[in-house]
Amino acid sequence: MNPRKRTLGIAFFIVLCLLILLVGYKLYLSFFKAGFEALHVEQLERIEATLAGREAFSFAVVGNINNSIGLFERRMIPVLNRSDLQFMISAGNAVGGGGEDNYQALYGTLGRLQIPYLLTFGEAEHSEFGSFRFYDYFGPYFFSFSVGEAGFIFLDVTGKTPHSWQRRWLEGELESLSRTVRHLFVFLGEPVLPEQIMHDPDAFNLSEHPAFRSDLLRLFERYGVDAVFSASLPVYDRRFRDGTQFVVTGGGGGLLSGDEASYHHFVRVDVGPEGVDIRAVPVDPVQNQALRLLENLWFIIHSLFYVGYVNFLLLVCVVILVAIRLYRAIFVEKNYYRDFELEDVPPATRPPRVMMFTNNYLPFIGGVPISIQRLVDGLTRGGALVRVVAPRYGEGVETDPRVLRVSTLLAWGEGGSFRLANLLSPRLFREARAFRPDIIHVHHPFWLGSLGLWLGRRLKVPVVYTYHTRLEHFAHYVPVPGMLFRNLISHYLVERFGSKCDGVIVPTLSAEEYLHVIGVRSQILVKPTGVDVKALQTVDKDRVDRLRRRHAPADELLLVTVSRLSKEKNIDFLLQGVAWVRRHSTIPFRLLIIGEGPERGHLEQRCRELGLSDTVTLVGAVPPGAVADYYHLADVFVFASQAETQGMVILEAMAAGLPVVALRSSGIDDVVQNDINGYKTGEHPAEWGGRLQALLEDSVLRARLSAQARRFARQYDVDRISEDVALFYRRLIMLAERRRNVA
């Protein structure tokens, strides 16, 4: 491998691992980290203990801390700690947002304060579902307490608490406190006076609730509230109305607006027998606009890194990953042509050692297991040494020495037909090292297929992937939204996996075209699964005659299809097409469906609904060796699946001399040739049924297409296909050796 590409690959892997760790840490913070709770209870106890027996005291009010580190934590807190203030109150927006990381950072920041503190529930505390965290970590959204000659009331004006309930509660608290204290202070996150309200259409403000605002002003005047403190605006503003001071303090560390009233500060409140004194205490010296703008920019960057450091690092990792991908796309040289020096492959000096990985295999009956078995048999006859890694089915003893069974972790589907093998089986790794494969051949782009790809990289041998299945047609088996899997995940999975392999085998030209379209860059061999032509053309005639008499007692014409009874095989359409022919043709015929699966009950119901109970027979599963008998007793092979990468059963039927009527799709288009070995149509019952009707009613046409189908199938003989696959193996092995020598 090119050293530059190797370095980029390592960097990409490291950043990707870091990204995964950060996401994991983010989840840990959100769901598992031991938190804190009811901090206001502890703080109130400290305030009461501090002010016990004092007639005079002082406290600070800070607004819009916004998780500030550079100013609030590093400048303001040291000032507060050195002062003679007894406690601090946040008038709102102490956090930059209601996220978990903001609350965790605020907790750490407030831990540096040597005096007690209380928080007002503001808009920032409420955002991003932060209200739940505030309630857990600090306490109720609105509350009151009194110490000495002063009463303190905290309100919720975010809209979280209904105004009618809060108004009633507030009046009761003011009535009670006014009888026992000389001074009343109220804290709420938004200004009350119209001239102090921030008119932001995206923000909650009291101007939108004039009745509640009027009630607040009336109650403040009636009970002689000394001062009302609020935040949200990035300014310091103090106004008098009806004997009450209304103070907006918004310079606790967040961004400033740039005007004269906007500067970093806290409000000092001195309470004594002579009254209440309120004044702003600037924290930083007056700066010109340019320096203030630079400092604000620094606060943004610094706070982003310190407070939302997980989010910041996540963003950095994503940017790095994108940068690496762009660099590789633009600056790393690519060659999209095949390696022409490998066209002439010298004869093999010894038989290749091939290790195959598959998620399903015999005794599970399906297209992929049968395809693999035929390739294994063909390669073995050609001299190759083959080992198949597959899940274990049941407790039976494996009789084929070429098969290594892996224990099953999970089985589902009818009879446990789908299985997740144990990828960590020690025996599997021992066998792989002992077998010393020259090449690894995987048959699925996930699970055991992924393990095979990983082993190939560890053992430094090439990996081949056979694209057997159109994954997008299996969305109904996957526990994610169907369209998401069908339109995105399935194609991405095939593209990523295929491009990581050294070579890909596809059964048809249309499948090769699909892989190129989605971006697979590996070398591709177009070679379908072979069929045992000789075995398919040699059957016991007496046995076939007995089957025909059983299934066609009145000498009807017989249609046959071989398919797993599952949704992706589109047998519903097949029945609709047969029903159309039943209505439009007088030729007597019957359909035999060979195969088993989860849709059997549904298909039986559909036969009854379409009036086909006397026409269609669900034969069920038959032994693989007996399928050829059913081909030979039939007159036409019918097929409706559009989920195939190739029509293996179609080639089998042709080898037995059956013309085919199928739906046009990627797996069928290269095999079925109109008016030569059968017909392919669109998914329209009348079009499909019309072709079938023509075959049923014209014996001369059937005979001609039957002979041509038999000749067509000979070119797909399994031994010839296996030789071509073995040659592809040798090419990839040769290419891998040359790359190792260059490296």
C-alpha positions in Angstrom: 0.0 0.0 0.0 1.2 3.5 -0.8 2.7 5.0 2.5 0.7 8.2 2.1 -2.5 6.2 1.8 -1.5 4.0 4.8 -0.9 7.2 6.9 -4.2 8.6 5.9 -6.0 5.4 6.7 -4.4 5.2 10.1 -5.3 8.9 10.8 -8.8 8.3 9.7 -9.1 5.2 12.0 -7.7 7.1 15.0 -10.1 10.0 14.5 -13.0 7.7 14.0 -12.1 5.9 17.2 -11.9 9.2 19.0 -15.3 10.2 17.6 -16.8 6.9 18.9 -15.2 7.5 22.3 -16.6 11.1 22.5 -20.1 9.9 21.5 -19.8 7.2 24.2 -18.7 9.8 26.8 -21.6 12.0 25.8 -24.0 9.1 26.4 -22.3 8.4 29.7 -22.8 12.0 30.8 -26.4 11.9 29.8 -27.4 8.6 31.2 -24.9 7.1 33.6 -22.8 9.8 35.4 -23.6 10.2 39.0 -25.1 13.7 39.4 -26.0 16.1 42.1 -29.4 17.1 43.4 -31.4 19.7 45.3 -28.4 22.0 45.7 -30.7 24.9 46.8 -31.5 23.1 50.0 -27.8 23.0 51.0 -27.3 26.6 49.9 -30.3 27.9 51.9 -29.0 26.2 55.0 -25.6 27.9 54.5 -27.3 31.3 53.9 -29.4 31.0 57.1 -26.3 30.0 59.1 -24.3 32.9 57.7 -26.9 35.6 58.4 -28.0 34.3 61.8 -28.1 37.2 64.2 -27.1 39.8 61.7 -29.1 43.0 61.1 -27.1 44.1 58.1 -25.8 42.0 55.2 -24.8 42.2 51.6 -25.3 39.9 48.6 -24.4 40.0 44.9 -26.8 39.6 42.0 -25.4 38.3 38.6 -27.2 37.9 35.3 -26.4 36.1 32.1 -23.4 34.1 33.3 -23.9 31.9 30.3 -21.3 29.3 31.5 -18.6 32.0 31.2 -15.1 30.8 32.1 -12.9 33.7 31.1 -14.9 36.3 33.0 -17.2 34.8 35.5 -15.0 31.9 36.7 -11.6 33.5 36.4 -12.3 37.1 37.1 -15.6 37.5 38.9 -15.5 34.6 41.3 -12.2 35.7 42.8 -13.6 39.1 43.4 -16.7 37.7 45.1 -14.6 35.4 47.2 -12.4 38.3 48.4 -15.4 40.6 49.1 -17.5 40.9 52.3 -20.6 39.6 50.5 -22.5 36.9 52.3 -24.0 35.1 49.2 -24.7 35.4 45.5 -27.9 35.1 43.4 -28.1 34.5 39.7 -31.0 36.4 38.1 -31.2 34.0 35.3 -29.3 32.4 32.3 -26.5 31.0 34.4 -26.1 28.3 31.8 -25.5 28.7 28.1 -28.3 26.2 27.4 -30.1 23.5 29.2 -27.9 20.6 28.0 -26.3 18.1 30.4 -22.8 19.3 29.7 -23.8 23.0 30.5 -25.2 22.0 33.9 -22.2 19.8 34.7 -19.9 22.7 33.8 -21.9 25.2 35.9 -21.8 22.8 38.9 -18.0 22.8 38.6 -17.8 26.6 38.2 -20.0 27.3 41.2 -17.9 24.9 43.2 -15.2 27.5 43.2 -17.4 30.0 45.0 -16.6 30.3 48.7 -20.0 31.9 49.5 -23.5 30.3 49.1 -25.5 30.8 45.9 -29.0 30.5 44.5 -30.2 30.4 40.9 -33.3 32.0 39.3 -35.0 29.7 36.7 -34.5 31.6 33.4 -35.0 31.0 29.7 -31.5 29.4 29.2 -32.1 27.0 32.1 -35.5 26.1 30.5 -34.1 25.4 27.0 -33.1 22.0 25.5 -35.3 20.2 28.1 -33.2 21.8 30.8 -36.2 22.4 33.1 -36.0 18.7 34.1 -32.3 19.0 35.0 -32.8 22.3 36.9 -35.6 20.7 39.0 -33.4 17.7 39.8 -30.1 19.5 40.3 -31.3 22.7 42.1 -35.0 22.5 43.1 -38.4 24.0 42.2 -38.7 26.7 39.6 -40.4 29.2 42.0 -39.8 29.4 45.8 -39.4 31.8 48.7 -37.4 32.1 51.9 -36.7 34.7 54.6 -33.7 35.5 56.7 -33.6 38.2 59.4 -35.5 41.3 58.1 -35.5 40.3 54.4 -37.7 38.1 52.3 -36.7 36.6 48.9 -39.1 35.4 46.2 -38.0 33.6 43.0 -40.5 33.4 40.1 -40.7 31.4 36.9 -41.6 33.5 33.9 -40.5 31.1 31.2 -44.0 29.8 30.7 -43.2 26.4 32.3 -45.4 27.2 35.3 -49.0 28.4 34.6 -49.4 32.1 35.3 -52.7 31.7 37.1 -51.2 29.3 39.7 -48.1 31.4 40.2 -50.1 34.6 40.6 -52.1 33.1 43.4 -49.0 31.7 45.1 -47.2 35.0 44.8 -50.0 37.0 46.4 -50.1 34.6 49.3 -46.3 34.7 49.8 -46.2 38.5 49.7 -49.1 38.7 52.2 -47.3 36.4 54.6 -43.8 37.9 54.2 -44.9 41.5 54.4 -46.1 40.9 58.0 -42.7 39.5 59.2 -39.9 41.3 57.3 -39.0 44.9 56.4 -37.5 44.2 52.9 -38.8 42.2 50.0 -36.7 41.2 47.0 -38.1 39.4 43.9 -36.0 37.6 41.2 -37.3 36.6 37.8 -35.5 35.8 34.6 -37.3 38.4 32.4 -37.8 42.2 32.9 -41.2 43.4 34.0 -41.2 47.0 33.0 -42.2 47.6 29.3 -39.2 49.8 28.6 -36.8 47.1 29.9 -38.4 44.1 28.0 -36.3 42.7 25.1 -38.4 42.6 22.0 -37.1 39.4 20.4 -39.8 37.5 18.4 -38.0 34.2 19.2 -37.7 34.7 22.9 -40.3 34.4 25.7 -41.0 37.8 27.2 -43.7 39.3 29.5 -44.9 41.7 26.8 -46.8 38.8 25.3 -48.6 38.3 28.6 -49.9 41.8 29.6 -52.4 40.5 32.2 -49.7 38.6 34.1 -47.3 41.5 33.9 -49.9 44.0 35.2 -50.7 41.7 38.1 -47.0 41.5 39.0 -46.6 45.3 39.0 -49.8 45.7 41.0 -48.6 43.2 43.6 -45.1 44.7 43.8 -46.6 48.2 44.5 -49.2 46.9 46.9 -46.8 45.0 49.2 -43.9 47.5 48.9 -41.3 45.3 47.2 -37.9 46.9 47.5 -36.3 45.6 44.4 -37.0 43.3 41.4 -34.0 41.7 39.7 -34.0 40.2 36.2 -31.6 39.2 33.5 -31.9 38.3 29.8 -30.7 41.8 28.5 -26.9 42.1 28.3 -27.0 45.5 30.1 -27.2 47.1 33.5 -30.3 49.1 33.9 -32.0 50.5 37.1 -35.4 52.3 37.2 -37.8 53.3 39.9 -41.5 52.9 39.8 -44.0 53.3 42.6 -41.3 52.9 45.2 -39.8 49.7 43.7 -36.4 49.5 42.0 -36.4 47.4 38.9 -32.8 46.2 38.1 -31.7 44.5 34.9 -28.3 42.9 35.3 -26.9 41.1 32.3 -23.1 41.3 32.4 -22.2 38.2 34.2 -20.0 36.8 31.5 -22.1 36.4 28.3 -21.9 38.5 25.1 -22.3 42.2 25.4 -24.4 44.5 23.1 -21.7 47.1 22.6 -23.5 50.2 24.0 -22.6 52.1 27.1 -25.0 50.2 29.4 -23.5 46.9 28.4 -20.5 45.9 30.4 -19.4 43.0 32.6 -20.5 43.6 36.2 -22.4 42.2 39.2 -24.8 44.1 41.3 -24.0 44.7 45.0 -27.0 44.9 47.3 -26.4 46.2 50.9 -29.3 45.7 53.3 -29.3 47.4 56.7 -31.4 49.3 59.3 -31.1 52.4 57.2 -32.5 50.8 54.1 -31.3 49.1 50.8 -28.5 50.3 48.6 -28.0 48.9 45.1 -25.1 49.6 42.8 -23.3 48.0 39.9 -19.7 46.8 40.4 -17.8 46.6 37.1 -15.5 43.6 36.7 -13.3 44.6 33.8 -12.0 48.1 33.0 -13.7 50.1 30.3 -12.4 49.0 26.9 -12.8 50.4 23.4 -15.1 48.7 21.0 -12.4 46.8 19.1 -10.8 45.3 22.2 -14.3 44.4 23.6 -15.2 42.7 20.3 -12.0 40.7 20.4 -12.6 39.7 24.0 -16.2 38.7 23.2 -14.9 36.6 20.3 -12.4 34.9 22.7 -15.2 34.2 25.2 -17.2 32.4 22.4 -14.3 30.2 21.4 -13.1 29.6 25.0 -16.5 28.8 26.3 -17.3 26.5 23.4 -14.2 24.5 24.1 -14.4 24.5 27.9 -18.1 24.2 28.5 -19.3 22.3 25.5 -16.0 20.5 25.1 -17.6 17.3 24.1 -19.6 19.0 21.4 -16.6 21.0 20.3 -14.4 17.9 20.0 -17.2 16.0 18.2 -17.3 18.9 15.7 -13.5 18.9 15.3 -13.5 15.1 14.7 -16.2 15.4 12.1 -14.2 18.2 10.3 -11.1 16.1 10.4 -12.8 13.1 9.0 -14.3 15.2 6.2 -10.9 16.8 5.5 -9.3 13.4 5.2 -12.0 12.1 2.9 -11.7 15.2 0.7 -7.9 14.9 0.7 -8.1 11.3 -0.4 -10.7 12.1 -3.0 -8.7 15.0 -4.5 -5.0 14.3 -4.0 -4.6 10.5 -3.7 -4.1 9.1 -7.2 -6.7 6.6 -8.4 -6.8 4.2 -11.2 -10.2 3.0 -12.3 -8.9 0.6 -14.9 -8.2 -3.0 -14.2 -4.6 -4.2 -13.9 -3.9 -5.4 -17.5 -0.6 -7.0 -16.4 -2.7 -9.7 -14.7 -4.5 -10.8 -17.9 -2.0 -13.6 -18.5 -1.9 -15.6 -15.3 0.6 -18.4 -15.2 -0.5 -22.0 -14.4 -0.9 -22.6 -10.6 2.1 -24.4 -9.0 -0.2 -25.9 -6.4 -4.0 -26.1 -5.7 -5.3 -22.9 -4.0 -6.5 -23.0 -0.4 -9.8 -21.3 -0.2 -11.6 -20.4 3.0 -15.3 -19.4 2.7 -17.5 -17.5 5.2 -21.3 -17.6 4.9 -24.1 -16.7 7.3 -26.3 -19.6 6.1 -25.5 -23.0 4.6 -26.9 -26.4 4.2 -29.0 -27.9 5.7 -30.8 -24.6 5.3 -32.3 -24.6 1.8 -32.0 -21.4 -0.1 -30.3 -19.9 -3.2 -27.1 -18.8 -1.4 -26.4 -22.1 0.4 -27.0 -24.1 -2.8 -24.9 -21.7 -4.9 -22.0 -22.0 -2.4 -22.3 -25.8 -2.3 -22.0 -26.0 -6.1 -19.0 -23.7 -6.2 -17.3 -25.8 -3.4 -18.0 -29.0 -5.3 -16.7 -27.5 -8.6 -13.6 -26.1 -7.0 -12.9 -29.4 -5.2 -13.2 -31.3 -8.5 -10.7 -28.8 -9.9 -8.2 -29.6 -7.2 -8.7 -26.7 -4.8 -8.7 -27.2 -1.0 -11.8 -25.5 0.4 -13.0 -24.9 3.9 -16.5 -23.4 4.6 -17.2 -21.5 7.8 -20.9 -21.6 8.6 -23.3 -21.5 11.5 -24.3 -24.7 13.3 -27.8 -26.0 12.7 -29.1 -28.2 15.5 -26.9 -30.8 17.3 -26.2 -33.1 14.4 -22.6 -34.1 13.6 -21.1 -32.5 10.5 -20.4 -35.2 7.9 -18.6 -32.9 5.4 -15.0 -32.4 6.4 -14.8 -29.3 4.3 -17.3 -27.5 6.6 -16.4 -25.8 9.9 -19.5 -25.2 12.0 -19.6 -22.3 14.4 -21.8 -22.2 17.5 -25.0 -20.1 17.2 -25.6 -17.1 19.5 -29.1 -16.3 18.2 -31.6 -18.0 15.8 -34.8 -16.6 14.5 -37.2 -17.2 11.6 -39.1 -20.3 10.8 -37.2 -23.3 12.4 -34.3 -21.0 13.3 -33.3 -20.6 9.7 -31.5 -17.3 10.3 -28.6 -17.6 12.7 -25.9 -15.4 14.2 -22.8 -17.3 14.6 -20.3 -16.8 17.4 -17.7 -14.5 15.9 -15.3 -15.0 18.9 -15.1 -18.8 18.7 -11.4 -19.7 19.5 -11.7 -22.8 17.4 -12.5 -20.7 14.3 -9.3 -18.7 14.7 -7.2 -21.8 15.3 -8.6 -23.4 12.2 -8.0 -20.3 10.1 -4.4 -20.2 11.1 -3.9 -23.9 10.7 -5.6 -24.0 7.3 -3.4 -21.1 6.0 -5.7 -19.9 3.2 -4.4 -18.4 0.0 -7.6 -16.5 -0.4 -10.8 -15.8 1.6 -14.2 -15.9 -0.1 -17.1 -14.2 1.8 -20.7 -14.5 0.7 -22.4 -11.8 2.9 -21.4 -8.2 3.6 -21.9 -8.5 7.3 -21.4 -10.8 10.4 -19.4 -13.8 9.3 -18.6 -12.0 6.0 -17.1 -9.1 8.0 -15.1 -11.5 10.1 -13.8 -13.1 6.9 -12.7 -9.7 5.6 -11.0 -8.9 9.0 -9.2 -12.3 8.9 -8.0 -11.6 5.4 -6.4 -8.4 6.4 -4.8 -10.1 9.4 -3.5 -13.0 7.4 -2.5 -10.7 4.5 -4.4 -12.7 1.9 -6.9 -11.3 -0.7 -10.6 -11.3 0.0 -13.4 -12.0 -2.6 -17.0 -11.2 -2.0 -19.9 -12.7 -4.0 -22.8 -10.3 -4.4 -25.6 -12.9 -4.0 -28.5 -10.8 -2.7 -30.2 -7.5 -3.4 -30.3 -6.4 0.2 -32.8 -3.5 -0.4 -35.6 -6.1 -1.0 -35.1 -7.5 2.5 -36.0 -4.3 4.3 -39.0 -6.0 6.0 -36.6 -8.2 8.0 -34.6 -5.3 9.4 -35.6 -3.4 12.6 -35.2 0.1 11.1 -37.5 2.2 9.0 -38.0 0.3 5.7 -37.4 3.2 3.3 -34.2 4.2 5.3 -32.8 0.7 4.8 -34.1 0.3 1.3 -32.9 3.6 -0.1 -29.7 4.2 1.9 -28.4 1.6 4.3 -28.5 -1.4 2.0 -26.6 0.3 -0.8 -24.1 1.9 1.5 -23.4 -1.4 3.2 -22.8 -3.2 -0.2 -20.6 -0.3 -1.5 -18.4 0.0 1.6 -18.0 -3.8 2.0 -17.4 -4.4 -1.7 -14.8 -1.6 -2.0 -12.9 -3.1 1.0 -12.6 -6.5 -0.8 -9.9 -7.2 -3.4 -12.5 -8.6 -5.8 -16.2 -9.0 -6.2 -18.0 -11.8 -8.1 -21.4 -10.9 -9.6 -23.8 -13.2 -11.5 -24.9 -10.8 -14.2 -23.9 -7.8 -16.2 -26.8 -5.8 -14.6 -25.4 -6.6 -11.1 -22.0 -5.4 -12.2 -23.6 -2.2 -13.5 -25.3 -1.7 -10.2 -22.0 -2.0 -8.2 -20.3 0.5 -10.5 -23.2 2.9 -10.0 -23.1 2.8 -6.2 -19.3 3.2 -6.3 -17.7 -0.2 -5.7 -14.0 0.2 -6.8 -12.8 -3.4 -6.6 -12.1 -5.7 -9.5 -15.3 -7.4 -10.6 -15.8 -10.8 -12.2 -19.2 -11.4 -13.9 -19.8 -15.1 -13.4 -23.2 -16.6 -12.4 -23.6 -19.7 -10.1 -23.1 -22.8 -12.2 -25.6 -25.5 -12.6 -24.9 -29.2 -12.8 -26.3 -29.6 -16.4 -25.6 -33.3 -16.6 -27.5 -34.1 -13.3 -30.4 -31.9 -14.3 -30.8 -33.6 -17.7 -30.5 -37.1 -16.2 -33.5 -38.2 -14.1 -35.5 -41.4 -13.4 -38.3 -41.3 -16.0 -40.5 -43.7 -14.0 -40.3 -41.5 -11.0 -41.1 -38.5 -13.0 -44.1 -40.2 -14.5 -45.5 -41.2 -11.1 -45.2 -37.6 -9.9 -47.0 -36.3 -13.0 -49.9 -38.7 -12.6 -50.2 -37.5 -9.0 -50.1 -33.8 -9.7 -51.8 -33.9 -13.2 -54.3 -36.7 -13.0 -56.3 -35.4 -16.0 -53.1 -34.8 -18.0 -53.2 -31.1 -17.5 -50.2 -28.9 -18.4 -48.0 -28.3 -15.4 -46.4 -25.0 -14.4 -43.7 -25.1 -11.7 -41.8 -22.6 -9.6 -39.1 -23.1 -7.0 -38.9 -20.5 -4.4 -38.8 -19.8 -0.7 -42.2 -18.8 0.5 -41.3 -15.3 1.7 -42.4 -11.8 0.9 -39.5 -10.7 -1.2 -40.1 -13.6 -3.7 -43.3 -11.8 -4.9 -45.4 -14.9 -5.1 -48.6 -12.8 -4.6 -48.0 -11.4 -8.1 -47.4 -14.9 -9.4 -50.8 -16.0 -8.2 -52.4 -12.9 -9.7 -50.9 -13.7 -13.1 -52.0 -17.4 -12.9 -55.5 -16.2 -12.0 -55.5 -14.0 -15.1 -54.6 -16.9 -17.3 -57.3 -19.1 -15.6 -59.9 -16.5 -16.6 -58.7 -16.0 -20.2 -57.6 -19.5 -21.3 -59.5 -22.8 -21.7 -56.3 -24.9 -21.6 -56.3 -27.0 -18.4 -53.2 -26.5 -16.2 -52.0 -26.6 -12.7 -49.2 -24.8 -10.8 -46.8 -26.5 -8.4 -45.0 -24.3 -5.9 -41.9 -26.0 -4.6 -40.5 -24.5 -1.4 -41.4 -23.6 2.2 -41.4 -20.4 4.2 -43.2 -18.0 6.5 -45.7 -16.8 3.9 -47.3 -20.3 3.4 -50.5 -19.4 5.4 -50.9 -16.1 3.6 -50.5 -17.8 0.2 -53.0 -20.4 1.0 -55.5 -17.7 1.9 -54.7 -15.8 -1.4 -55.4 -19.0 -3.4 -58.8 -19.2 -1.8 -59.5 -15.6 -2.5 -58.5 -15.9 -6.2 -60.3 -19.1 -6.7 -57.1 -21.1 -7.3 -57.4 -23.8 -4.6 -57.9 -26.4 -7.3 -55.2 -25.0 -9.6 -52.3 -24.3 -7.3 -50.5 -26.9 -5.1 -48.1 -25.8 -2.4 -45.9 -28.9 -2.6 -43.6 -27.7 0.2 -39.8 -28.4 0.6 -38.4 -31.3 -1.3 -34.8 -32.7 -1.1 -32.3 -30.9 -3.3 -31.8 -34.0 -5.3 -35.5 -34.3 -6.1 -36.0 -30.8 -7.5 -34.9 -32.0 -11.0 -37.8 -34.4 -11.1 -40.2 -31.5 -10.8 -38.5 -29.6 -13.6 -38.9 -32.6 -15.9 -42.6 -33.3 -15.1 -43.5 -29.6 -15.9 -44.1 -27.8 -19.2 -43.3 -24.2 -18.2 -41.3 -22.6 -15.4 -42.8 -19.4 -13.9 -41.1 -16.9 -11.7 -42.0 -13.5 -10.2 -39.2 -12.5 -7.8 -37.4 -9.3 -8.4 -35.0 -9.6 -5.5 -32.5 -11.9 -7.3 -29.0 -11.1 -8.3 -29.4 -14.0 -10.7 -32.1 -16.5 -11.4 -30.3 -19.7 -10.4 -33.5 -21.8 -10.4 -34.2 -20.3 -13.9 -31.0 -21.7 -15.2 -31.8 -25.1 -13.6 -35.2 -25.1 -15.2 -33.6 -24.2 -18.6 -31.1 -27.0 -18.2 -34.0 -29.4 -17.7 -35.6 -28.1 -20.9 -38.2 -25.7 -19.5 -39.1 -22.3 -21.2 -39.4 -19.5 -18.6 -41.9 -16.7 -18.0 -40.5 -14.2 -15.4 -40.6 -10.6 -14.4 -38.0 -8.3 -15.8 -35.4 -7.4 -13.1 -31.6 -7.2 -12.6 -31.2 -10.9 -11.9 -33.4 -12.0 -14.8 -32.6 -9.6 -17.6 -29.3 -11.3 -18.6 -30.6 -14.8 -18.4 -34.0 -14.8 -20.0 -34.0 -13.8 -23.7 -37.4 -13.1 -25.2 -38.7 -15.6 -27.7 -35.4 -17.6 -27.4 -35.6 -19.4 -24.0 -38.7 -17.7 -22.5 -40.2 -14.3 -21.8 -39.6 -11.5 -19.4 -42.3 -8.9 -18.8 -43.1 -5.9 -16.6 -45.0 -6.3 -13.3 -48.4 -6.4 -15.0 -50.6 -9.5 -14.5 -52.2 -9.1 -18.0 -48.7 -8.8 -19.7 -47.2 -11.6 -17.8 -50.3 -13.8 -18.1 -50.5 -13.1 -21.8 -47.0 -14.5 -22.4 -47.8 -17.6 -20.3 -51.1 -18.1 -22.1 -49.3 -18.1 -25.4 -46.9 -20.8 -24.3 -49.7 -22.9 -22.9 -51.8 -22.7 -26.0 -48.9 -23.2 -28.6 -47.1 -26.6 -28.2 -44.8 -25.9 -31.2 -43.7 -22.6 -29.5 -43.1 -24.5 -26.2 -41.0 -27.2 -28.0 -38.8 -24.6 -29.7 -38.2 -22.5 -26.6 -37.5 -25.7 -24.6 -34.7 -26.9 -27.0 -33.2 -23.4 -27.0 -33.3 -23.1 -23.2 -31.5 -26.4 -22.9 -28.7 -25.3 -25.2 -28.5 -21.9 -23.5 -28.0 -23.5 -20.1 -25.0 -25.5 -21.2 -22.7 -22.5 -21.1 -23.4 -22.2 -17.3 -22.1 -25.7 -16.4 -20.7 -25.6 -12.8 -17.3 -27.0 -13.7 -16.7 -24.3 -16.3 -17.8 -21.6 -13.9 -15.6 -23.0 -11.2 -12.6 -22.9 -13.5 -13.2 -19.2 -14.2 -13.6 -18.4 -10.5 -10.3 -20.3 -9.7 -8.6 -18.2 -12.4 -10.0 -15.1 -10.7 -8.6 -16.3 -7.4 -5.1 -16.7 -9.0 -5.2 -13.2 -10.4 -6.0 -11.7 -7.0 -3.4 -13.8 -5.3 -0.8 -12.7 -7.8 -1.8 -9.0 -7.4 -1.5 -9.3 -3.6 1.9 -10.9 -3.9 3.1 -8.1 -6.2 1.8 -5.4 -3.8 3.6 -7.1 -0.9 6.9 -7.1 -2.9 6.5 -3.4 -3.7 5.8 -2.5 -0.1 
